[in-house]
């Protein structure tokens, strides 16, 4: 995406915007932006510090600075800068410093088409660092650090790419992709790096996620590096058509890759998870959650723990847990504290296949619900080793109905077993 300004750039100093001046320069910067936008010229800010607040960027404006050296510091309460119903806005090579000042949002972008936010830094935002509402465009190559609430929050996107950003320290979440009502969104969240995602506001999973997709359909979350998240690396809630592909996740407090509630048509493929309470969960058939592929993931060190705020009876130590209309194939799971793969929960099981997986060193290799009312499952061609309590175990809710389904297969005809290698 290219900026709309084509003529030679304008120096903001021509309009009285002075680097390192002690006073509030909001009015001067506002005038300079309006003049530059009218002329379709990029406005440049020299290296230095500028104290501003409440600046509204007009349509067609392009604002840039000296990379890493032009700092816009919040002069009062936020937002520092906003965009409203303005197409073709470009903000590049700027440092936005919230200075810890009060405000729900530091940078507030709404109803923007062909928006570009690139190679910037955002730091010390007390609330949301970058809020995007009904935005179409690209947010790329930025660094967001020490955010009190959410680093990047998108609502009702119109065609958005959030790529190549680094998020270092967020109070309640990294990147949110939400919609006001359930529907197609299509945002791409790719190749970002996350560290230290906390859940300061508590809760049972609404906070503390590196990527949180809520009601937004057809979102792609791909190639991200996620480390140290209080709850999930990627959490999809009522997010149909979600693709979670090729992400690297470590040090995750709850379910690393979570697909829950009313969703259909999810793919969880090619991810690695090291150290989480649960590796992958595709759940809530009771609420309409169904239809998924869980393929080619590598999951290890799935531990016995739960974050503060969650139900202590919730699951832990499970590599992959699924419930309905799902294929689980070609995954490798090592070192799960309870089970490598859990199929169904009570009578919430329908049409699951578990094929060609490798499960090592889990007390139960594969657990399958055989509760009366549970649906059918096929367990075929898997390799299970080091399962001290049973390689393929039948479960009636949280009770063991059979420690050896291969032996007791005749009692549970809805579970089809074939070609599994058990040791």
Residue pairs with C-beta under 8 A, 6 or more apart in sequence:
1 114
1 116
1 137
1 138
3 42
3 62
3 88
3 90
3 116
4 40
4 60
4 62
4 88
4 90
4 114
5 36
5 40
5 41
5 42
5 60
5 62
5 90
6 40
7 39
7 40
7 41
8 41
9 41
9 42
9 43
9 44
9 64
10 32
10 35
10 36
10 39
10 41
10 42
10 43
10 44
11 44
11 46
12 28
12 29
12 32
12 43
12 44
12 45
12 46
13 19
13 46
14 32
15 28
15 29
15 31
15 32
15 35
16 25
16 28
16 31
16 32
17 25
17 28
17 29
17 32
17 45
17 50
18 25
18 28
19 45
19 46
19 47
19 48
19 49
19 50
20 48
20 49
21 50
21 51
22 51
23 51
24 51
24 52
24 53
24 75
24 76
25 50
25 51
25 52
26 52
26 53
26 54
26 55
26 75
29 50
29 52
29 55
30 55
30 56
32 43
33 43
33 55
33 57
33 58
33 61
33 63
34 58
34 61
36 42
36 43
36 61
36 62
36 63
37 58
37 59
37 60
37 61
37 62
40 60
41 62
42 62
42 63
42 64
42 90
43 61
43 62
43 63
43 64
44 64
44 65
45 63
45 64
45 65
45 66
45 70
45 72
45 94
46 65
46 66
46 70
47 65
47 66
47 69
47 70
48 69
48 70
48 71
49 71
49 73
50 70
50 71
50 72
50 73
51 73
51 74
51 75
52 72
52 73
52 74
52 75
52 80
52 81
53 74
53 75
53 76
53 77
53 78
53 79
53 80
54 76
54 79
54 80
54 82
55 80
55 81
55 82
56 81
56 82
56 83
56 84
57 63
57 81
57 82
57 83
57 86
57 89
57 91
58 86
59 85
59 86
59 87
59 88
59 89
60 86
60 87
60 88
60 89
61 86
61 89
61 90
62 89
62 90
62 91
62 92
63 90
63 91
63 92
63 94
64 90
64 91
64 92
64 93
64 94
65 92
65 93
65 94
65 95
66 93
67 93
67 119
68 93
68 95
68 121
69 95
70 93
70 94
70 95
71 94
71 95
71 97
72 80
72 81
72 94
72 95
72 96
72 97
73 97
73 99
74 80
74 97
74 98
74 99
74 101
74 103
74 106
76 101
77 101
77 102
77 103
78 98
78 101
78 102
78 103
78 104
78 105
78 106
78 108
78 125
78 126
78 127
79 103
79 105
79 106
79 107
79 108
80 96
80 98
80 106
80 107
81 91
81 96
81 107
81 108
82 107
82 108
82 109
82 110
83 89
83 108
83 109
83 110
83 112
83 115
84 110
84 111
85 110
85 111
85 112
86 111
86 112
87 112
87 113
87 114
87 115
88 113
88 114
89 109
89 112
89 114
89 115
89 116
90 115
90 116
90 118
91 116
91 117
91 118
91 120
92 116
92 117
92 118
92 119
92 120
93 118
93 119
93 120
94 120
94 121
95 120
95 121
95 122
95 123
96 106
96 107
96 120
96 121
96 122
96 123
96 125
96 129
97 123
97 124
98 106
98 122
98 123
98 124
98 125
98 126
98 129
99 124
100 124
100 126
101 126
102 126
103 125
103 126
103 127
104 127
104 128
104 149
105 125
105 127
105 128
105 131
106 122
106 125
106 126
106 127
106 128
106 129
106 130
107 122
107 129
107 130
107 131
108 131
108 133
109 115
109 117
109 130
109 131
109 132
109 133
109 135
110 132
110 133
110 134
110 135
111 133
111 134
111 135
112 132
112 134
112 135
112 136
112 137
113 136
113 137
113 158
114 136
114 137
115 132
115 135
115 136
115 137
115 138
116 137
116 138
117 130
117 137
117 138
117 139
117 140
117 142
118 138
118 139
118 140
118 141
118 142
119 140
119 141
119 142
120 142
120 143
121 142
121 143
121 144
121 145
122 129
122 130
122 142
122 143
122 144
122 145
122 147
122 151
123 144
123 145
123 146
124 145
124 146
125 144
125 146
125 147
125 148
125 149
126 148
126 149
127 148
127 149
127 150
128 147
128 149
128 150
128 151
128 153
129 144
129 147
129 149
129 150
129 151
129 152
129 170
130 139
130 142
130 144
130 151
130 152
130 153
131 153
131 155
132 139
132 152
132 153
132 154
132 155
132 157
132 160
133 154
133 155
133 156
134 155
134 156
134 157
134 158
135 154
135 157
135 158
135 160
136 157
136 158
136 159
136 160
137 159
137 160
137 161
138 160
138 161
138 163
139 152
139 160
139 161
139 162
139 163
139 165
140 161
140 162
140 163
140 164
140 165
141 163
141 164
141 165
142 165
142 166
143 165
143 166
143 167
143 168
144 151
144 152
144 165
144 166
144 167
144 168
144 170
145 167
145 168
145 169
146 168
146 169
147 167
147 169
147 170
147 171
148 171
148 200
149 170
149 171
149 172
149 173
149 201
150 170
150 171
150 172
150 173
150 174
150 175
150 176
151 167
151 170
151 173
151 174
151 175
152 162
152 165
152 167
152 174
152 175
152 176
153 173
153 175
153 176
153 178
154 160
154 162
154 175
154 176
154 177
154 178
154 187
155 178
155 179
155 180
156 178
156 179
156 180
156 185
157 177
157 185
157 186
157 187
157 216
159 186
160 177
160 186
160 187
160 188
161 187
161 188
161 190
162 175
162 177
162 187
162 188
162 189
162 190
162 192
163 188
163 189
163 190
163 191
163 192
164 190
164 191
164 192
165 175
165 192
165 193
166 192
166 193
167 174
167 175
167 192
167 193
167 194
167 195
167 197
167 210
168 195
168 196
169 195
169 196
169 198
170 196
170 197
170 198
171 198
171 200
171 201
172 198
172 199
172 200
172 201
172 207
172 208
173 197
173 207
173 208
173 209
173 210
173 212
174 192
174 194
174 197
174 209
174 210
174 211
174 212
174 226
174 229
175 189
175 192
175 210
175 211
175 212
176 212
176 214
177 185
177 187
177 189
177 211
177 212
177 213
177 214
177 216
177 219
178 212
178 213
178 214
178 215
178 216
179 185
179 214
179 215
179 216
179 217
180 215
181 215
182 215
182 217
182 238
182 240
182 262
183 215
183 216
183 217
184 217
184 218
184 241
185 216
185 217
185 218
185 219
186 217
186 218
186 219
187 216
187 219
187 220
188 219
188 220
188 222
189 211
189 219
189 220
189 221
189 222
189 224
190 220
190 221
190 222
190 223
190 224
191 222
191 223
191 224
192 224
192 225
193 224
193 225
193 226
194 210
194 211
194 224
194 225
194 226
194 227
194 229
194 233
195 227
195 228
196 228
197 208
197 209
197 210
197 226
197 228
197 229
197 230
198 207
198 208
198 230
199 207
199 208
199 230
199 231
199 307
199 309
200 207
201 207
202 308
202 309
203 309
204 309
204 310
204 311
205 231
205 232
205 235
205 254
205 258
205 310
206 212
207 230
207 231
208 229
208 230
208 231
208 232
208 253
208 254
208 307
209 229
209 231
209 232
209 233
209 234
209 235
210 224
210 226
210 229
210 232
210 233
210 234
211 221
211 224
211 226
211 233
211 234
211 235
212 232
212 235
212 237
213 219
213 221
213 234
213 235
213 236
213 237
213 239
213 242
214 236
214 237
214 238
214 239
215 237
215 238
215 239
216 239
217 239
217 240
217 241
217 242
218 240
218 241
218 242
219 236
219 239
219 241
219 242
219 243
220 243
220 245
221 234
221 242
221 243
221 244
221 245
221 247
222 243
222 244
222 245
222 246
222 247
223 245
223 246
223 247
224 233
224 234
224 247
224 248
225 247
225 248
226 233
226 234
226 247
226 248
226 249
226 250
226 252
227 249
227 250
227 251
228 250
228 251
229 249
229 251
229 252
229 253
230 253
230 254
230 307
231 252
231 253
231 254
231 255
231 307
232 252
232 254
232 255
232 256
232 257
232 258
233 247
233 249
233 252
233 256
233 257
233 273
233 276
234 244
234 247
234 249
234 256
234 257
234 258
235 255
235 258
235 260
236 242
236 244
236 258
236 259
236 260
236 263
236 266
237 260
237 261
237 263
238 260
238 261
238 262
238 263
239 259
239 263
239 266
240 263
240 264
240 265
240 266
241 264
241 265
241 266
242 259
242 263
242 265
242 266
242 267
243 266
243 267
243 269
244 257
244 259
244 266
244 267
244 268
244 269
244 271
245 267
245 268
245 269
245 270
245 271
246 269
246 270
246 271
247 257
247 271
247 272
248 271
248 272
249 256
249 257
249 271
249 272
249 273
249 274
249 276
250 273
250 274
250 275
251 274
251 275
251 276
252 273
252 275
252 276
252 277
253 276
253 277
253 305
253 307
254 276
254 277
254 278
254 306
254 307
254 310
255 276
255 277
255 278
255 279
255 280
255 281
256 271
256 273
256 276
256 278
256 279
256 280
256 299
257 268
257 271
257 273
257 279
257 280
257 281
257 297
258 278
258 280
258 281
258 283
259 266
259 268
259 281
259 282
259 283
259 289
259 292
260 281
260 283
260 284
260 287
260 289
261 284
261 287
261 288
261 289
262 284
262 287
262 288
262 289
263 288
263 289
263 290
264 288
264 290
264 291
265 291
265 292
266 282
266 291
266 292
266 293
267 292
267 293
267 295
268 280
268 282
268 292
268 293
268 294
268 295
268 297
269 293
269 294
269 295
269 296
269 297
270 295
270 296
270 297
271 280
271 297
271 298
272 297
272 298
272 299
273 279
273 280
273 297
273 298
273 299
273 300
273 302
274 300
274 301
275 300
275 301
275 302
275 303
276 299
276 301
276 302
276 303
277 302
277 303
277 304
277 305
277 306
277 307
277 315
277 316
277 317
278 302
278 315
278 316
278 317
278 318
278 319
278 321
279 297
279 299
279 302
279 318
279 319
279 320
279 333
279 336
280 294
280 297
280 299
280 319
280 320
280 321
280 322
281 315
281 318
281 320
281 321
281 322
282 289
282 292
282 294
282 321
282 322
282 323
282 326
283 289
283 321
283 322
283 323
283 345
284 323
285 323
285 324
285 348
285 349
285 350
286 348
289 323
289 324
290 323
290 324
290 325
290 326
290 350
291 324
291 325
291 326
292 322
292 325
292 326
292 327
293 326
293 327
293 329
294 320
294 322
294 326
294 327
294 328
294 329
294 331
295 327
295 328
295 329
295 330
295 331
296 329
296 330
296 331
297 320
297 331
297 332
298 331
298 332
299 319
299 320
299 331
299 332
299 333
299 334
299 336
300 333
300 334
300 335
301 334
301 335
302 317
302 318
302 319
302 333
302 335
302 336
302 337
303 316
303 317
303 337
304 316
304 317
304 337
304 338
305 316
306 312
306 314
306 316
315 321
315 338
315 342
316 337
316 338
317 336
317 337
317 338
317 339
318 336
318 338
318 339
318 340
318 341
318 342
319 331
319 333
319 336
319 339
319 340
319 341
319 359
319 362
320 328
320 331
320 333
320 340
320 341
320 342
321 341
321 342
321 343
321 345
322 328
322 341
322 342
322 343
322 344
322 352
323 343
323 344
323 345
323 348
323 349
323 350
323 352
324 348
324 349
324 350
324 351
324 352
324 375
325 350
325 351
325 352
326 351
326 352
326 353
327 352
327 353
327 355
328 341
328 343
328 352
328 353
328 354
328 355
328 357
329 353
329 354
329 355
329 356
329 357
330 355
330 356
330 357
331 341
331 357
331 358
332 357
332 358
332 360
333 340
333 341
333 357
333 358
333 359
333 360
333 362
334 359
334 360
334 361
335 360
335 361
335 362
336 359
336 361
336 362
337 362
337 363
338 362
338 363
338 364
339 362
339 363
339 364
339 365
339 366
339 367
339 393
340 357
340 359
340 360
340 362
340 364
340 365
340 366
340 384
340 387
341 354
341 357
341 359
341 365
341 366
341 367
342 366
342 367
342 395
343 349
343 352
343 354
343 366
343 367
343 368
343 369
343 377
343 379
344 352
344 368
344 369
344 371
344 374
344 375
344 377
344 395
345 369
345 397
346 369
346 371
346 373
346 374
346 396
346 397
347 369
347 371
347 372
347 373
347 374
348 369
348 374
349 368
349 369
349 371
349 374
349 375
349 376
349 377
350 375
350 376
351 375
351 376
351 377
352 375
352 376
352 377
352 378
353 377
353 378
353 380
354 366
354 377
354 378
354 379
354 380
354 382
355 378
355 379
355 380
355 381
355 382
356 380
356 381
356 382
357 382
357 383
358 382
358 383
359 365
359 366
359 382
359 383
359 384
359 385
359 387
360 384
360 385
360 386
361 385
361 386
362 386
362 387
363 387
363 388
363 389
363 390
364 387
364 389
364 390
364 393
365 382
365 384
365 385
365 387
365 390
365 391
365 392
365 393
365 422
366 379
366 382
366 384
366 391
366 392
366 393
367 393
367 394
367 395
368 377
368 379
368 392
368 393
368 394
368 395
368 405
368 415
369 377
369 394
369 395
369 396
369 397
370 394
370 395
370 396
370 401
370 402
370 405
370 412
370 414
370 415
371 395
371 396
371 397
371 401
374 414
375 414
376 414
376 415
376 416
377 414
377 415
377 416
378 415
378 416
378 418
379 392
379 405
379 415
379 416
379 417
379 418
379 420
380 416
380 417
380 418
380 419
380 420
381 418
381 419
381 420
382 420
382 421
383 420
383 421
384 391
384 392
384 420
384 421
384 422
384 423
385 422
385 423
386 423
387 422
389 403
390 400
390 403
390 404
391 404
391 406
391 420
391 422
391 423
392 404
392 405
392 406
392 417
392 420
392 422
393 400
393 402
393 403
393 404
393 405
394 400
394 401
394 402
394 405
394 408
394 412
394 415
395 401
401 412
402 408
402 411
402 412
405 412
405 415
405 417
406 417
406 420
406 422
409 415
409 417
